[in-house]
């Protein structure tokens, strides 16, 4: 019995040594895989968001500087008249807000340091989602999926491009928002 007990304790000691070597390696691999999953999920959302929001920022800057190309399709019309004429200042404000959106996305994705209040990126990204889902739904009159004014150049573009783009942005933002904060 003693030889069997000593042999069993010897095997147990070997298993403990092996476990002491293998366990940290396995835990490290698991951490690496989780990090890679998080990074790839972040990239799937953050790259298209940054490109789309940055492109919209540049387009609005073009209009704020006086560019006219495409401007016929940018404002809702009612009975052939534009419902409003955005001033260059208002267009620059939109540029600034789009720039802030890019910074929030980059902060949430870990590309830039969010500073002393990383919760601002967490809250900000949910705010972006809310803004864009509301834009996609619209005001129930001149823009969004539920508009009643139809058959104008803006309404056609809004139905086929602007509102679906806002919905896509919302989905990408929500996917990014659900991820844990980058450490």
C-alpha positions in Angstrom: 0.0 0.0 0.0 2.8 2.4 0.8 4.4 2.0 -2.6 1.1 2.6 -4.3 0.4 5.7 -2.1 3.9 7.0 -2.8 3.5 6.4 -6.5 0.1 8.1 -6.5 1.6 11.1 -4.6 4.5 11.2 -7.1 2.0 11.3 -10.0 0.0 13.9 -8.2 3.1 16.0 -7.8 3.9 15.6 -11.5 0.4 16.7 -12.4 0.7 19.7 -10.1 4.0 20.7 -11.8 2.5 20.2 -15.2 -0.6 22.2 -14.2 1.5 25.0 -12.8 3.2 25.3 -16.2 0.2 24.7 -18.5 -2.5 26.7 -16.6 -0.9 30.1 -17.0 -0.2 29.4 -20.7 -3.8 28.4 -21.3 -5.1 31.5 -19.4 -2.8 33.7 -21.5 -4.1 32.2 -24.7 -7.7 32.7 -23.6 -6.9 36.4 -22.7 -5.2 36.9 -26.1 -8.2 35.3 -28.0 -10.6 37.5 -26.0 -8.6 40.6 -26.8 -8.4 39.7 -30.5 -12.2 39.2 -30.6 -12.7 42.5 -28.9 -10.3 44.3 -31.3 -11.8 42.7 -34.4 -15.4 43.5 -33.2 -14.2 47.0 -32.5 -12.7 47.4 -35.9 -15.8 46.0 -37.7 -17.8 48.9 -36.2 -15.2 51.6 -35.7 -13.6 51.7 -39.1 -16.8 52.1 -41.2 -18.2 54.6 -38.6 -15.0 56.7 -38.8 -15.0 56.6 -42.6 -18.7 57.4 -42.9 -18.8 60.2 -40.2 -15.5 61.6 -41.5 -16.9 61.7 -45.1 -20.0 63.4 -43.9 -17.9 65.9 -42.1 -15.9 66.7 -45.3 -19.1 67.0 -47.3 -20.6 69.5 -44.9 -17.3 71.4 -44.8 -17.5 71.7 -48.6 -21.0 73.1 -48.4 -20.0 75.4 -45.5 -17.3 76.8 -47.7 -19.8 77.6 -50.5 -19.8 74.4 -52.5 -23.1 73.8 -54.3 -22.8 70.4 -55.8 -25.5 68.1 -54.5 -27.1 70.9 -52.5 -30.4 70.5 -54.4 -30.9 67.2 -52.6 -29.9 68.2 -49.1 -33.0 70.1 -47.8 -36.6 69.0 -47.8 -38.9 70.9 -50.2 -42.6 71.5 -49.8 -44.6 72.7 -52.9 -41.3 73.3 -54.7 -39.8 75.5 -52.0 -37.0 74.6 -49.6 -38.3 74.3 -46.1 -35.2 76.1 -44.8 -31.8 77.4 -46.0 -29.0 76.4 -43.8 -26.5 79.1 -43.1 -22.7 78.5 -43.4 -22.5 78.9 -39.6 -25.2 76.2 -39.1 -23.3 73.9 -41.6 -20.1 74.5 -39.6 -21.9 73.5 -36.4 -22.9 70.3 -38.1 -19.2 69.8 -39.1 -18.2 70.3 -35.5 -20.7 67.8 -34.2 -19.6 65.3 -36.8 -16.0 65.8 -35.7 -17.1 65.3 -32.1 -18.8 62.1 -33.2 -15.6 60.8 -34.9 -13.6 61.6 -31.7 -16.2 59.7 -29.6 -16.0 56.7 -31.9 -12.2 56.8 -31.8 -12.2 57.1 -28.0 -14.7 54.2 -27.5 -12.7 52.0 -29.9 -9.4 52.7 -28.1 -7.7 54.5 -31.0 -7.2 57.6 -28.9 -7.1 58.0 -25.1 -10.5 59.1 -23.8 -8.9 61.3 -21.2 -9.9 61.5 -17.5 -13.6 60.7 -18.2 -13.8 57.6 -20.4 -17.5 57.3 -19.4 -18.0 60.3 -21.8 -17.2 58.0 -24.7 -19.5 55.3 -23.4 -22.4 57.8 -23.0 -21.5 59.7 -26.1 -21.6 56.6 -28.3 -25.1 55.8 -27.0 -26.1 59.4 -27.7 -24.9 59.0 -31.3 -27.1 56.0 -31.7 -30.1 57.9 -30.4 -29.4 60.9 -32.7 -29.1 58.7 -35.8 -32.1 56.4 -35.1 -34.2 59.6 -34.5 -32.9 61.0 -37.8 -33.8 57.7 -39.6 -37.3 57.7 -38.1 -37.7 61.4 -39.1 -40.1 64.2 -38.1 -43.1 62.4 -39.6 -43.5 65.2 -42.2 -40.5 66.0 -44.5 -37.7 63.5 -43.7 -37.1 60.0 -42.4 -38.8 56.7 -43.1 -42.2 57.9 -41.9 -42.4 61.2 -43.9 -45.6 62.2 -45.6 -44.1 64.6 -48.1 -43.0 62.4 -51.0 -42.1 62.8 -54.7 -39.5 65.5 -54.3 -35.8 65.1 -55.1 -34.9 65.3 -51.4 -37.6 62.8 -50.4 -36.4 60.3 -53.0 -32.8 60.6 -51.8 -33.9 60.5 -48.2 -35.9 57.3 -48.8 -33.2 55.5 -50.8 -30.0 56.8 -49.2 -30.1 59.2 -46.2 -32.4 57.4 -43.9 -30.9 53.9 -44.6 -27.5 55.4 -44.0 -28.6 56.8 -40.6 -30.0 53.3 -39.7 -26.7 51.7 -40.7 -24.8 54.2 -38.6 -27.1 53.4 -35.7 -26.5 49.7 -36.0 -22.7 50.2 -36.1 -22.8 52.6 -33.2 -24.9 50.1 -31.1 -22.5 47.3 -32.0 -19.6 49.5 -30.8 -21.5 50.6 -27.7 -22.1 47.1 -26.5 -18.4 46.3 -26.4 -16.6 46.8 -23.1 -14.5 49.9 -22.7 -11.0 49.6 -24.1 -8.5 49.5 -21.3 
